[in-house]
Amino acid sequence: MTTGARPTGDCDQPILEAVVLAAGAGRRFGGGKLTARFAGGVLLDGALVAAFAAPVRTVTLVTGADAAAVEAAARAFAAGAGQPERLRIVHAADHAEGMAASLRAGIASLPLDAEGVFVFLGDMPRIPHEVLAPLALRIAQGHVAAAPVFEGRRGHPAIFARPLFPDLVALSGDQGARKVLDRVGPARVDAPDDGVLFDVDEFADLERNSPGPPRSRG
């Protein structure tokens, strides 16, 4: 579904934001998942690297379980990247409800002039940066949503235009934005690798999929 695509050369650059969902308790992991050591840093760093590399104005981290530790890790990353002013922290007090609670908190906190938002998951550390600009372009062209695809499977991060913000804040329970994406049929961006699909659920995933140290943008 689109709102009427415009020629690429005539696209105004929309004001985009990033939201990183980092409120989960990581029960299958055994707790402390996002601050576990990974690739020379902590697991959360990978999602933050991608979020800060996206063409966005700010990065909003949504905390929940382990809020103090997760916030400290995010602030340390932003400071190390030389961009502490671009990091915003929002706490989802009702995070125990599930992913929808953190998504609602993040979207509701965005500035009123935001025209679109990337939604990153804190436990996905290998997002290929090559998909970020093309995803943003789909919003500039008038699509209401876009998502990367690898070998026919839709992955993350997804990006949403402002007309879908009310749908995102209306979600409930332990569901992310899949329901909204399924309904609108997002524009597709081909991903170069399976980093758009890989997430960390259990401790063994860290050892099996640890890449080199995360790249910082600075």
PyMOL commands that set and color helices and strands:
alter all, ss='L'
color gray80, all
select helices_A, chain A and resi 8-10+43-53+67-80+84-86+95-97+99-108+129-140+162-169+178-184+194-196+203-209
alter helices_A, ss='H'
color red, helices_A
select strands_A, chain A and resi 16-22+37-38+41-42+59-63+87-91+116-121+145-150+153-154+158-161+187-190
alter strands_A, ss='S'
color yellow, strands_A
deselect
rebuild
show_as cartoon
